[in-house]
Amino acid sequence: MHCIRTSRFTGLALAFAAVCALPALAADSGWQACAAIDADGAARLACFDQWAGRQAAGAAAAPASALPPPRPAPAPAAALAGRLPDLPQPAGDGCHDERYTTLSRFWELEAGSDCGTLRFRGYRPLTVSVVNANSVNRQPTSENPLNNAGTAVAYKRTEMRVQLSVRTKLAKGLFTTGSEGERDSLWAGYTQQSYWQLFSPGISRPFRNTDHEPELVYVYPTTADLPWGWRLRYGGIGLVHQSNGQSRPLSRSWNRVYLMAGLERGDRWLITARLWQRLHEGAANDDNPHISDYVGRAELGLAWNISRDDSLALTARHALRSPAHGSLRIEWLRRLGDDSNLRLHTALFSGYGDSLIDYNRRRTVFSVGLSLLDF
């Protein structure tokens, strides 16, 4: 910078002299030199003007790369915690995902096998089958005299059986909120089984009996390891009403509370068990006295998934006291189609309680039909 001297303005000359003596003041000390001039306010002002000009020129000449990088925006709290934000995730196969075991998918025991609440699902198989029995109950009786049919009806031993069964999950995570992945659940279910005299045109093909079975079930998941590779997968409690919706003398009904459990060995072998207690009814209102002695007080089921397409099941009921009444059912299901829920369903039943109207009548029943499973 060229310094200009003048004799007319002494104070201004002194200011310019101070500036010329300090041509390279650093940005952090130039303003201090100007502040030290106290002889004349105009000189101080001129010094500050010179210092400010040098700062502006230096800033304009600085390369862009020398500028400090912009400060990054703060990260979301979820990212700082090492996880993604809790955004809605796309729905997967859930209860239809074959990476989970049969019991996990059936009762939706895990977060990954969950299909949500208030959605209709299958319960027992939806079945249409042809039935042939060694006998048919043409004149039902009961140990309550008010429930004895007065006349016989010419039913045939061959008939159709239709079963409808659905359920929905009312709630989940009631007592497993702190669990990693496990989900307890509350379900409402309904099953209807009808015997239809389709092959009896002479009596106008009536429905011989229809049983209605609503129930409420609570299921709690477990992963307890047992000997020989078995695992306890769930326990539960249920309340069930069963009736045939008839008036006397054909009316049959009872109410039960039950405990249940399920075990698995891989996805090949399954065991299910139920133990129930009939709720008391007065003798005058009991349509079917001693029904537990005939139908049973406990049920044990064993299923073998032979392959993806074939499965065998054995279900035994027992009265748990003498005389040892109960029943035994053997079933074979064969998948129809490569990726279908439709099954060829063959079953053999022997014992008491194939239907409520037959609670105290022993029958052997063979059936062949089609069943639609939920998975």
PEZI-V451742 format. One record per helix or strand. SS is the DSSP state (helix for helix, strand for strand). FROM is the first residue (numbers start at 1). TO is the last residue. Records with the same first field share a line. If there is no record, write none. Layout:
SS=FROM-TO + FROM-TO
//
This chain:
helix=10-21 + 30-35 + 41-61 + 64-66 + 77-80 + 94-96 + 102-107 + 111-113 + 145-147 + 201-203 + 227-229 + 283-285 + 291-295 + 356-358
strand=110-110 + 120-122 + 126-133 + 158-172 + 182-182 + 185-196 + 207-225 + 231-243 + 253-265 + 269-278 + 298-305 + 310-318 + 326-335 + 342-351 + 363-372
//
